[in-house]
Amino acid sequence: MTWLKYWKKMIAADAIVMATPVYFYSMNGQMKTLIDRTCPRYTEISHKEMYFIVTAADSRKQSTERTIEGFRGFTSCLTGAKEMGIIHGTGVWNIGDILESRAMAQAYEMGKGV
């Protein structure tokens, strides 16, 4: 799929979920690239419900705050964007750890409201 197809989907969406693992207390490179690539036409992404999901090996919620602030920095540039929910999947390092996490139930419940 080309970038233009993704772009059109973001513009057409009512809600956008931004999700990333946290590496060294920040979002991963792919998420940052996505955000940066919106720069030429970010004004077209407007009036969206925004949801944030982050995972981290560190068990402290504070370890994900820089990433959340990065998401907020991006969405503060979007007209009418409204933060609707955040899920902190902390303490997950090994494959499958997230399945035992409280974050899975939170994601399910938040998803029912979208």
MIDOLUM-958230 format. One record per residue (C-alpha): chain; x, y, z. Coordinates in steps of 0.2 Angstrom, whole numbers, plus 5000, padded with zeros to 4 digits. Layout:
N
@kette:A	X:X	Y:Y	Z:Z $
...
// end
This chain:
114
@kette:A	X:5000	Y:5000	Z:5000 $
@kette:A	X:5007	Y:5017	Z:4996 $
@kette:A	X:5008	Y:5031	Z:5008 $
@kette:A	X:4994	Y:5040	Z:4999 $
@kette:A	X:4982	Y:5026	Z:5003 $
@kette:A	X:4987	Y:5026	Z:5021 $
@kette:A	X:4985	Y:5045	Z:5021 $
@kette:A	X:4967	Y:5044	Z:5014 $
@kette:A	X:4962	Y:5031	Z:5027 $
@kette:A	X:4969	Y:5043	Z:5041 $
@kette:A	X:4959	Y:5058	Z:5034 $
@kette:A	X:4943	Y:5047	Z:5032 $
@kette:A	X:4944	Y:5039	Z:5050 $
@kette:A	X:4933	Y:5045	Z:5064 $
@kette:A	X:4946	Y:5039	Z:5077 $
@kette:A	X:4965	Y:5035	Z:5076 $
@kette:A	X:4974	Y:5023	Z:5088 $
@kette:A	X:4993	Y:5027	Z:5090 $
@kette:A	X:5002	Y:5012	Z:5097 $
@kette:A	X:5020	Y:5009	Z:5100 $
@kette:A	X:5032	Y:4999	Z:5110 $
@kette:A	X:5043	Y:5010	Z:5121 $
@kette:A	X:5061	Y:5009	Z:5118 $
@kette:A	X:5073	Y:5019	Z:5129 $
@kette:A	X:5059	Y:5029	Z:5135 $
@kette:A	X:5052	Y:5035	Z:5118 $
@kette:A	X:5042	Y:5029	Z:5104 $
@kette:A	X:5049	Y:5017	Z:5091 $
@kette:A	X:5056	Y:5024	Z:5075 $
@kette:A	X:5042	Y:5018	Z:5064 $
@kette:A	X:5029	Y:5028	Z:5074 $
@kette:A	X:5040	Y:5043	Z:5073 $
@kette:A	X:5042	Y:5041	Z:5054 $
@kette:A	X:5023	Y:5040	Z:5053 $
@kette:A	X:5021	Y:5056	Z:5062 $
@kette:A	X:5035	Y:5065	Z:5053 $
@kette:A	X:5027	Y:5060	Z:5036 $
@kette:A	X:5011	Y:5069	Z:5040 $
@kette:A	X:5020	Y:5085	Z:5040 $
@kette:A	X:5016	Y:5091	Z:5023 $
@kette:A	X:4997	Y:5088	Z:5025 $
@kette:A	X:4994	Y:5087	Z:5043 $
@kette:A	X:4981	Y:5100	Z:5043 $
@kette:A	X:4969	Y:5088	Z:5033 $
@kette:A	X:4969	Y:5076	Z:5049 $
@kette:A	X:4956	Y:5085	Z:5059 $
@kette:A	X:4942	Y:5082	Z:5071 $
@kette:A	X:4948	Y:5064	Z:5076 $
@kette:A	X:4946	Y:5054	Z:5092 $
@kette:A	X:4964	Y:5049	Z:5097 $
@kette:A	X:4968	Y:5034	Z:5107 $
@kette:A	X:4986	Y:5030	Z:5113 $
@kette:A	X:4993	Y:5012	Z:5117 $
@kette:A	X:5011	Y:5010	Z:5123 $
@kette:A	X:5020	Y:4995	Z:5130 $
@kette:A	X:5036	Y:4994	Z:5139 $
@kette:A	X:5047	Y:4981	Z:5148 $
@kette:A	X:5049	Y:4993	Z:5163 $
@kette:A	X:5034	Y:4991	Z:5175 $
@kette:A	X:5033	Y:5009	Z:5180 $
@kette:A	X:5020	Y:5019	Z:5171 $
@kette:A	X:5032	Y:5034	Z:5171 $
@kette:A	X:5043	Y:5025	Z:5159 $
@kette:A	X:5030	Y:5028	Z:5146 $
@kette:A	X:5026	Y:5046	Z:5149 $
@kette:A	X:5039	Y:5053	Z:5136 $
@kette:A	X:5030	Y:5043	Z:5123 $
@kette:A	X:5013	Y:5049	Z:5128 $
@kette:A	X:5019	Y:5067	Z:5128 $
@kette:A	X:5026	Y:5064	Z:5110 $
@kette:A	X:5009	Y:5058	Z:5105 $
@kette:A	X:5001	Y:5074	Z:5113 $
@kette:A	X:5014	Y:5085	Z:5104 $
@kette:A	X:5008	Y:5078	Z:5087 $
@kette:A	X:4989	Y:5078	Z:5091 $
@kette:A	X:4990	Y:5096	Z:5098 $
@kette:A	X:4994	Y:5101	Z:5080 $
@kette:A	X:4978	Y:5093	Z:5074 $
@kette:A	X:4963	Y:5104	Z:5073 $
@kette:A	X:4949	Y:5097	Z:5084 $
@kette:A	X:4959	Y:5081	Z:5090 $
@kette:A	X:4952	Y:5074	Z:5106 $
@kette:A	X:4962	Y:5063	Z:5117 $
@kette:A	X:4950	Y:5049	Z:5122 $
@kette:A	X:4960	Y:5036	Z:5131 $
@kette:A	X:4977	Y:5029	Z:5135 $
@kette:A	X:4983	Y:5011	Z:5139 $
@kette:A	X:5000	Y:5008	Z:5147 $
@kette:A	X:5005	Y:4990	Z:5145 $
@kette:A	X:5020	Y:4990	Z:5157 $
@kette:A	X:5030	Y:4976	Z:5163 $
@kette:A	X:5030	Y:4967	Z:5147 $
@kette:A	X:5046	Y:4961	Z:5140 $
@kette:A	X:5045	Y:4943	Z:5134 $
@kette:A	X:5033	Y:4937	Z:5120 $
@kette:A	X:5016	Y:4934	Z:5127 $
@kette:A	X:5018	Y:4944	Z:5142 $
@kette:A	X:5005	Y:4956	Z:5136 $
@kette:A	X:4992	Y:4942	Z:5136 $
@kette:A	X:4993	Y:4941	Z:5155 $
@kette:A	X:4993	Y:4960	Z:5157 $
@kette:A	X:4978	Y:4971	Z:5163 $
@kette:A	X:4981	Y:4981	Z:5148 $
@kette:A	X:4973	Y:4968	Z:5137 $
@kette:A	X:4956	Y:4970	Z:5146 $
@kette:A	X:4958	Y:4989	Z:5146 $
@kette:A	X:4961	Y:4989	Z:5127 $
@kette:A	X:4946	Y:4978	Z:5124 $
@kette:A	X:4935	Y:4989	Z:5135 $
@kette:A	X:4941	Y:5005	Z:5126 $
@kette:A	X:4938	Y:4997	Z:5109 $
@kette:A	X:4920	Y:4994	Z:5113 $
@kette:A	X:4918	Y:5013	Z:5115 $
@kette:A	X:4925	Y:5017	Z:5098 $
// end
